[in-house]
Amino acid sequence: MGCAKNLVDSERIAGLLEKAGCMVTTEEEPADCLIINTCAFIEDARKEAVETILAGVHWKEESKGRKLYTAGCLPQIHREALIKELPEVDGFFGVGDYNSLVKAVTGVTVSGGDLIPRKSMTPKHYRYLRIADGCDRKCSYCSIPNIRGNFHSRPMRELLAEAESLADEGAKEIIIIAQETCGYGVDLPEKADLPLLLRSLNKIEGIEWIRVHYLHPPAFSEEILSAFGDNDKVLPYFDFPIEHISDKILKRMKRGITRSGIEHWIRRIRDVFPDSCLRTSLMTGFPGEDEEDFNELADFIEDIKFDRLGVFIYSLEEGTSALNFIDTVPQDIMFDWQTQLLDIQRNIAYLKNIAKIGDIVEIIADEISPDSEITGRTKFDSPEIDNLVCTQGAVKPGGFIKVRITDADELNLYGDLVDE
């Protein structure tokens, strides 16, 4: 459950279970053991996790001898309460506690060494590479430091070995993830940073696209910007979560950047890479946000015209400094502001997409149906969260093809295969 970072944890758990002799399946009925890897980032995620665990309890009780385990973020922060409230669960394991979980399931101690095996839970042609975990930024609304701990980078030799292994398994696209990727290497004894990592990954044979997520605006730099241009496999895809644009709200959020700083980097990105994708995430309803702050944000979105945009509502998180603010925003207003921003972006996305009619775009094919319908993505689209391109033809998943766009809506492009 949850984000791509959690998906990597699930792949590692499944890889170690297979190493211990288990047969891993995504189907519940034939299984005799169910593992739920939870998310606890916001209140909605925690509710969904608890509902899923309760469904797991029902699954367990349907057949004698079944086992149920819960892992990840929720037991990391609420283990004792979960043990008390859900005695039907056979074990709770926090973030990264792979070996204890595998031993509980199998009775076998398995060590993954530096390179923990991963069972792919995505199509094999794109894989996530988590370069760090945890966070030191202390944004006032965010519970990640309480769940995942301090920021800690993985050694570069380990990352390159894993990337080569993923390429050997068929990965054409590597998606770099962390709680924030700009700070990679700052805590390592050897010289390591994001630009150096990108240069090294760019040399790996088999990998054709390198996509970077979670570029923390206050930590972005000219060196990182240059690394996108200096390495031909690194896509001009800038995942740049600003959260807000009002200086008052940014200061309360402890984002470490002002409106002028955000505007500076957006200008630089678009000056250096006019043909690029700029993606962001926003938050509505942060304590103290008023109509003036919201209108400033809405006007900014209208003016900047982000290529991709997500909007979340503020969630009260235990252990965060934002809990000290008493000037909360009513939920109905939070949701109304969220809807307004999404409506603005929907119109922007539609106009951007219809402007592509007549263009020829290169896509990576993600899925092919039995009747040869192809669903893929351009270099400007990350899996699960961004736009799709739909066409028809003969190609294998992971293949690169060219499509002439003939139609569009706010989410998808449609077109005809172009013969090479």
Secondary structure, DSSP 4 states (H G I P E B T S, - for coil): --SHHHHHHHHHHHHHHHHTTPPP-S-STT-SEEEEEE--SSHHHHHHHHHHHHHHHHHHHTSTT-EEEEEEHHHHHHHHHHHHH-TTSSEEE-TT-HHHHHHHHHS------SS------S-TTEEEEE-EE------TT--HHHHH-S-EEPPHHHHHHHHHHHHHTT-SEEEEESS-STTTTTT-SS---HHHHHHHHTT-TT--EEEE----GGG--HHHHHHHHH-TTB-SEEE---B---HHHHHHHT-S--HHHHHHHHHHHHHH-SS-EEEEEEEE--TT--HHHHHHHHHHHHHH--SEEEEEE----TT-GGGG---PPPHHHHHHHHHHHHHHHHHHHHHHHHTTTT-EEEEEEEEE-TT-EEEEE-TT--TTTS-EEEEES---TT-EEEEEEEEE-SSEEEEEEPP-
